[in-house]
Amino acid sequence: MRNVTMALSATLVLLAGCGPKKLALPTDPIDRAATCAVVSAASARAGNSNVKADLDFAAQSRILHYAMLAASDGNRFDTPKASAVVSRMSELEGDVTAGKWQGLVQPCNQSFPLAAKVGGVELPAQRFEAAIGCYALGDFLTKSVTSKEPATEETMSKLMTMRRNLDATIGDGLKARGATKYESTLELKQEALVRMTRLGPPNETAQACTARFG
C-alpha cells in the first residue's frame, strides 16, 4: 500500500492543457487504466477554481478507482498491479495532458463503466460480508488517498473510526471461518476488496460503509 500512496501523491500535481495531438486509449490494461486515471485527474483539475488546491476525497478516490479496477480483474485484489497503474500515471501524464485528453473522457467511461457509475451503490446484505468489505476498503483508502483538504480529512477520520468499530466483528468473523493466520486473513480481505471495488465509485461506497458501520 505504501508504494500506491507515494506514487499517487507524486502524480496528483497540476494537470492542465489541451494540445493538438489526438489521443487513443492504449490496449495494454495497465496503460489503459493509468491513462483514464490521468484523464480523471485532468478533469478534476479543470473543474477546480483553485488549480493548486488539493483534490477532495471524491476526486482522489475516483482517480484511484482505475487502479483498483485493474487490480480487481481476478478473485483477489492485486496490490502490485494497482501500484503499477499509479506508477504509469506519472509516466503517461505529460503525453496525455499535452494532447486532447478531453476526447478520452467518453472512451474511458465506456472502458470503465464502474468508474463512471453514479449512485446505486448497495452494500452486501450479509453483515460479515459487508463488514469485511468496508474494513478492507477503509484500510486501502486511508493508506492511499493523500490530501489536507478539510472535508477529506473528516472523511478519512470517519473511515478510521469505522475500522476501529469493526475490529471485534472482523476478528470474530475471521476466526469463525478458520482464518487464523496472516495469509488466510489477507486472502479473505483481498477478496472482499475486489467485491467492494466492483460496487461503484469508492467515495459513494465509503459513504455507505460509514453510514452502516460508523
Salt bridges, closest charged atoms under 4 A:
ASP31 OD1 - ARG88 NE 2.69
ASP73 OD2 - LYS81 NZ 3.00
GLU91 OE1 - ARG88 NH1 2.53
GLU129 OE2 - ARG195 NE 3.41
ASP139 OD1 - LYS143 NZ 3.17
ASP139 OD1 - ARG163 NH2 3.57
GLU154 OE2 - LYS158 NZ 3.87
